[in-house]
Amino acid sequence: MWKEYFSFNKRQRNGIIVLVSLIILMIGVIIILDNRPPVKGNFDFTGFKAQLAETENIPSSRDSEDIPVKMERPKDPFAVKLDLNNCTVKELARVPGIGYYRALAVVNYREMHGPYRKTDDLLKCKAVDDSSFRILKPFVIPE
């Protein structure tokens, strides 16, 4: 009865031998890596600290003029009004919470479908959802 479960042909036996060999090899590697002595000594990081200080002075791609990183909200949000039909991507991207790519989508929509007649037309642009519309509304006017 138990011979039915353990009768393999030559190809199956070779496969089992390879699998068992790999398992034994992996166990041996794990044992060797776990029992190696820890690395001792003092490491000198002065050169690394100098290189790190140099890289902090390099402007990152986010510092470019095309993609504004962050702009503080004015105390009076109605003090700055952008004309939706004449503003550039750069100007629109400076509105806090909008960002470069959403501003680009708004301007591209305007170029493809014509000028915005009212502020609510922004919702027709797929990049502007309800939450971003609430952010944009105090800053823009269609003229």
N, C-alpha and C positions, 0 to 999 in steps of 0.2 A: 504494500500500500504506500509506504513512504518513498519507495523507489520511483514512483510516478512523478513526484515533485522534484527529484534530484537527478533525473536522467536528462542530460543535455547532449546536443550534438557537438562536434568539434568546434564549430564557429562560436557557439554560445559559451563553451568553456574558455576559449581564448578571450572573449569579451569580458567574462567574469574575472579572469586572471589580470587583465589590464586594469579594470576598475579597482580591484583589491590592491594592486600595486600602487596606483595613484593615491588611494586613501592612505596607505602606509607611508608613502613618500610625503604627503602633506602633513601627517602627524609628526613625522621626523623633523620637517622644516619648522613646524610650530614649536616643538620642544627645543630645538637648537636656538631659535630666535628668542624664546622666553628666558633661556638660561645664559645668555651672553652677558658679560660684565658691563656695568654702566660706564659711560664715557666720563672720565674725570678730567678736571683741569679748569682753568679760568679762561673764559672766552673774552676776547677783546672786541668790543662793539664800537670803538671810537670811530673807525673808518665808516661804519654803517651809519652812525649818527650824523656824521658830516655829509654823507650822501643824501640822507633823508632831509637834512636841512636845505640842501641845494634843490631837491625836487619840490619842496614846498614853495619855492619862489617861481617855479615854472607855471605859467598860466595854463589852466586846464581848458578843455574844449568848451566847458560850460561858461567860461568867462568871456566868450566871444560876443561881439556886438549883435550878432544875428539872433542869438537865443538868450533872452534875458533870464536871469536866474530868479531874482526875487525883487519885488518892489513893495515898499511899505504903503499901506493904505493911507490916503489923505484923511485928515480929521473930518473934513466935510466931504463925503463921497460925491456930492453933487457939484463940487467946485471944478472938477475936471470932466468935460463932456467931449467925447470923440464923435465925429461925424462918421456914421457907419458907411456912407457911400464914398467917402474920400480918404479914410484913414488907411495907413499902410499896415502890413503884417507886424512890423516892428512896434508901431504905436499901439496896436490892439493887444499885442502880446504883453505889454507892460501892465495891463489891467491885472490886479492880483487874482490868482486862482484860475486864470485862463490858459496861459502858456502859449508857446510858439505854434504848436501843431493845431490847436483848436482855432487860433487866430488865422492861421493859414487856410484852414477849411472855410472859415467865415468869409475871408476875402475871395477865395476861389469860387464859392457859391455866388457871391455878388457879381463876379466877372462872368460866370456862366449864365445866370438867370436874371441879370439886370439889377438895378438899384433896389435897396430896401425902402419900402414905402412907410412902414411903421416898425416900431421896435419888436413887436410880436412876430414879425417875419423872420427873426433870427431862429425861431423854433423850427422853421422849414429846413434849416441846415442840419444834416444828420449829426454833426459833431457837437451841436448845442442841445443838451438835454435840459430838463426843468431846473436842476440845481445850478448849472453853469449859466442859464438864462437869468436866474435871480441874481447871480454875481455880476453879470454884464449889464443888466438893465439900468442901474443908476449911473453908469459911466458912458453910455452911448445914446445918441439921438440920430434918427434918420433925417437928413436935410435934403 
